[in-house]
Amino acid sequence: MGRITMMRKLVALAAVGFLAACNGASDLGKAAVPLGDFNLGHNIVVAPKVQKVPLCREMETDLMTKMLQEAVAERFDRYDGDRLYHFGVSIEGYCLAPPGIPVVAAPKSVMIIRVTVWDDAKNKKLTPKAHQITVFESLDQGPLVGSGYTKTAEEQLKNLSQNAVKQIENFLVRENREKGWFNGTPAEPKAVEDKPDEPVVAEEDAAEE
């Protein structure tokens, strides 16, 4: 799927008024979900060819990657396993919702990322192809009033970043349970939401480098 097609999908997703994510930071005060021997090593976030939906709020690329990197650290620095694993994350596209027309259904913030996971000890990529994740903002201001009215661009991006990183954790828990990625220590089945991520395909695998 080409980048033009991905942009069309981003536009369509941003316009869907009823889709929303649970707040990705809501469980950070609790014990981390078990992940065996996982310990985060390199935390690399890039956005070499990120696309923005027209008319959505602009965000500097450096700030965008920094905020997502901080969200990754916020969640995964809680793990202190015996082996290192590395993340390569690429931001592919986003929309930070501008003020819309409440009675019509304001646009929603959305972000697409791709994640590659490396096993340091084995010097091996655990994800043959980068895992793709689409996340939406947490609609704590209600279904009709868009976050463009109530949040700054930085607040929107922080929310998207925390939601995206929660989905990364969900993905790791599923893979650990099914494939024993992290020394074969399974997580409790109820510890992760099993709803699949929205499939979105990007043209180039920037996260795999």
N, C-alpha and C positions, 0 to 999 in steps of 0.2 A: 504494500500500500504506500502510495507516494505522500509527500508532505502536503500537497494540496488537499488530498483526501483527508489527511489527519486534521487539517485546519477546518474543513467542513464539519468533521465530527466534533471538534472543539466548540464550534459555533452552535451546533445543535445541542450539545450537552449543556452549555451555558444557558440555553433558552428553556431547558426543562425545569419547570418551577417546582415540581414535587419531589425531586431527588435531593437527598441530604445525607450527611454522614453523622454518626454519633461523634461526640466530642472526643478526639483522639487522646487528649491529655487527662481524661477523667479518671484513669486508673493509675496515674503516675505516683500517687501517694500510697499505693498498695505494693505488696511484694511482687517482684518481677515474675512473669510467667516462666516456668522452668525451661531451660534450653541447654541442658547437658553441660558440656565443657566449653560453651561459647564465651569468648572474650573478644571484644571489638578491638581490632588493630587499626588499620588505615580507614579513615572516614573521608572518602573523596566524593565531592559533589561538583559536577560540571554542568554547563548549559551552553555548549558550543553553537548550537543551531536552534535555540529555543524559539518557538513561535507564540505570538500573542494574538488573541482574537481582536479584530478591529473594534474600536470604540470602548474597549475595556481599559481599566487603569494600567498605567505603565509602571514597571518596577525595574530598577537597575539590576543588571545581571549579577554583578558582584554581591549586591545585598541579598538577592534571591538565593544564590548558592550558599551564602553565609548563614542565612536563617534556616535553610533546610539542613545544613550541616550541624547547626546547633541543636535542632530538633532530634537529629539522629543521635547525637551525643547525650542529650537529655534522657532519652529512653534506653539506649544500649550501653551507656557507661555504668549502668546499674549491675551489669553482668560481670562476674569475676571468675569465670571458668579457667581451666588450665591450658587452653589452646587458643591461638589467635586466628581470627577470621577477619577478612577485609571486605569493605563495601566500596563499590563504584556505582555512583548514582548519577544519572543524567536527567535533567529537566528538559522535557521535549516540548511542552506547550502549556499555556495557562490563560485563564481569564480571571482578572480581579474585577468583580462586579462594580460598575459605576452606579450612581443613583438612577433608578428606573421609575416606572409609573406603577405605584403599588396596586392599583385596581386592575391592572392588566397582567401582572405577574412580573416582578422585577427579575433581571438576569441574575444567575447564580455563579459564584466563583467556582472554578474547577481547575485542576492541575493534572498533567500526565507526566509520570516519571518512569524510568527504566532502571532496574537494579541488577547488578552482578555481584555474586558472592564468591569469595576465594577462601580456600583452606590453606593457611600459611604453611603448616607442617608438611602437607602433601604437595605444596606448590601446584595446586590444582583448582581450576574453576569449577564450582559446584553447580553453576547455572550455565549449561551449554549455550543457551540463548538468554539474553537479558530478560528478566521478568518484568512485565508491564503492569502498571497500576494506574488507575484513574480514581481520583478522589474529589469529593465535593465539600463545600464548607458545611459547618454545623449551623443549622438554621435556628439559633437561639433567639432571634428577633421575630420569629413567626414566618409563616409560609408566604405572605403577601409582600411584606416590607423587605426589600433586598438589603444585603449588608452594606451596599454602597451608601445607604442613608445613615447607618449606625456605626460603621467601622472605618478606620483608616486603611490605606493599602497595606501598611505593615501589619496591622492586626489581621486583615484577611489572609495574608500570606502565612503568618504564624499559625493560624488555624488550619489552613491547608497543609502546611508542613507537618504539624502534629498528627493530623489525620492520615497523611501519607506514611509517616513513620510507624504508626500503629498498624497500618496494612502490611508494611514490611515485616513487622513482628509476627503478625498472623500468618504470613507466608512462610516464615522460618519455622514456626511451630508446626504447621502442616507438613512441611518437608521433613522435619526432624521425626515426626510421628510416623510418616510413611516410609522414609528412606534412611533414617538414623544418621542424619548429617553430622550431628554434634555428639559423636561417640556413642550413638545408639541409645541415648537417654530420651524416652518419649515424654511428651507433655501430656497433661491430663486432657482428655477430649473436650471437656467443657470449658477449657481455659482460652479457647480461641473461637471466633466466629467463623463458621464454615461457608459463609456466603462468598462466592467467587468474585474476584475483582472484575470490573468492566473491561472486556477485551478491547484494547486499542493498539493498533500496530503502527509503529513509526518506521521510517525508511531506513535509517542508519543506526547502527548499534554503538552509539558513542560511549555507553556505559561499560562496554566490554573491553575497552582499551586500558 
